[in-house]
Structure formats: structure tokens, C-alpha cells
Amino acid sequence: MLALLLEQTLLEFLQTPNKLAGMVVAALGLALAVLSRKIAKVARKQKPAANDPLYLSLLGIALCMIMVGLIMTIF
């Protein structure tokens, strides 16, 4: 396994389709996590509370996207 990683350059390793897709999904999840409060504020027309269901569901989806992206990147 280590020999396979040493034969490729870092650029070739990161250009494999599953690594690229994983990084894109993780980046989208991170962006959704950062913007979820603003999205909930626009949807509700008021500042979202800490227990707002829309805000919490957006955060949950974002964290799942980050986790799936990291798993895709690892394997």
C-alpha cells in the first residue's frame, strides 16, 4: 500500500476522481455550514434562534456532507 502512494506524485494522487469528488462535497458542506444561519435568516425573515428547526437541519446536512466528503477522500 505504501509503495503505491510513493510511486504517485501528490498532484496525481489528488487528481483521482474520488479524491476530487470528496473534496468538492466537503467544501460544499463547509460552505453550507458557514452560511446556514444566513439562509435560515432569509427564509424566516428574522434572526434564527439556536433551536430553529430549519437552522438545525441545514447544519445537520452540512455536517453529513463534510463527513461523507472526508470519507470519500480517504477511500
C-alpha positions as a LaTeX table, in Angstrom:
\begin{tabular}{lrrr}
\hline
Residue & $x$ (\AA) & $y$ (\AA) & $z$ (\AA) \\
\hline
Met1 & 0.00 & 0.00 & 0.00 \\
Leu2 & 2.78 & 2.41 & 0.90 \\
Ala3 & 4.59 & 1.61 & $-2.34$ \\
Leu4 & 1.51 & 2.65 & $-4.33$ \\
Leu5 & 1.44 & 6.02 & $-2.61$ \\
Leu6 & 5.15 & 6.59 & $-3.10$ \\
Glu7 & 5.01 & 5.95 & $-6.85$ \\
Gln8 & 2.47 & 8.69 & $-7.48$ \\
Thr9 & 3.14 & 12.38 & $-7.05$ \\
Leu10 & 0.87 & 14.36 & $-4.79$ \\
Leu11 & $-0.77$ & 16.02 & $-7.80$ \\
Glu12 & $-1.56$ & 12.64 & $-9.40$ \\
Phe13 & $-2.88$ & 11.34 & $-6.08$ \\
Leu14 & $-5.24$ & 14.29 & $-5.61$ \\
Gln15 & $-6.46$ & 14.18 & $-9.23$ \\
Thr16 & $-8.15$ & 10.80 & $-8.86$ \\
Pro17 & $-11.93$ & 11.15 & $-9.29$ \\
Asn18 & $-12.94$ & 10.00 & $-5.82$ \\
Lys19 & $-10.47$ & 12.39 & $-4.15$ \\
Leu20 & $-11.71$ & 15.33 & $-6.21$ \\
Ala21 & $-15.37$ & 14.49 & $-5.59$ \\
Gly22 & $-14.73$ & 14.09 & $-1.88$ \\
Met23 & $-13.01$ & 17.45 & $-1.64$ \\
Val24 & $-15.82$ & 19.16 & $-3.56$ \\
Val25 & $-18.52$ & 17.61 & $-1.35$ \\
Ala26 & $-16.60$ & 18.55 & 1.81 \\
Ala27 & $-16.11$ & 22.13 & 0.56 \\
Leu28 & $-19.83$ & 22.46 & $-0.23$ \\
Gly29 & $-20.67$ & 21.11 & 3.22 \\
Leu30 & $-18.33$ & 23.62 & 4.83 \\
Ala31 & $-19.88$ & 26.45 & 2.85 \\
Leu32 & $-23.38$ & 25.32 & 3.83 \\
Ala33 & $-22.34$ & 25.13 & 7.49 \\
Val34 & $-20.99$ & 28.67 & 7.38 \\
Leu35 & $-24.00$ & 30.09 & 5.51 \\
Ser36 & $-26.75$ & 28.13 & 7.27 \\
Arg37 & $-27.54$ & 30.93 & 9.74 \\
Lys38 & $-27.91$ & 33.46 & 6.92 \\
Ile39 & $-30.06$ & 31.06 & 4.88 \\
Ala40 & $-32.32$ & 30.48 & 7.87 \\
Lys41 & $-32.50$ & 34.24 & 8.49 \\
Val42 & $-33.59$ & 34.91 & 4.90 \\
Ala43 & $-36.15$ & 32.08 & 4.98 \\
Arg44 & $-37.66$ & 33.08 & 8.33 \\
Lys45 & $-37.36$ & 36.88 & 7.85 \\
Gln46 & $-35.97$ & 37.11 & 11.39 \\
Lys47 & $-32.87$ & 36.10 & 13.30 \\
Pro48 & $-32.96$ & 32.30 & 13.83 \\
Ala49 & $-32.95$ & 31.04 & 17.38 \\
Ala50 & $-30.49$ & 28.37 & 18.50 \\
Asn51 & $-33.22$ & 25.70 & 18.29 \\
Asp52 & $-34.73$ & 26.73 & 14.94 \\
Pro53 & $-35.56$ & 23.51 & 13.04 \\
Leu54 & $-34.51$ & 24.93 & 9.65 \\
Tyr55 & $-31.17$ & 26.11 & 11.01 \\
Leu56 & $-30.50$ & 22.80 & 12.75 \\
Ser57 & $-31.45$ & 20.75 & 9.70 \\
Leu58 & $-29.16$ & 22.83 & 7.47 \\
Leu59 & $-26.33$ & 22.33 & 9.96 \\
Gly60 & $-27.02$ & 18.60 & 10.09 \\
Ile61 & $-27.00$ & 18.30 & 6.32 \\
Ala62 & $-23.79$ & 20.32 & 6.14 \\
Leu63 & $-22.05$ & 18.17 & 8.73 \\
Cys64 & $-23.15$ & 15.00 & 6.94 \\
Met65 & $-21.80$ & 16.39 & 3.67 \\
Ile66 & $-18.46$ & 17.15 & 5.33 \\
Met67 & $-18.27$ & 13.66 & 6.80 \\
Val68 & $-19.19$ & 11.96 & 3.50 \\
Gly69 & $-16.68$ & 14.12 & 1.65 \\
Leu70 & $-13.90$ & 13.22 & 4.06 \\
Ile71 & $-14.75$ & 9.53 & 3.84 \\
Met72 & $-14.74$ & 9.72 & 0.03 \\
Thr73 & $-11.36$ & 11.45 & 0.14 \\
Ile74 & $-9.83$ & 8.83 & 2.43 \\
Phe75 & $-11.01$ & 5.78 & 0.47 \\
\hline
\end{tabular}
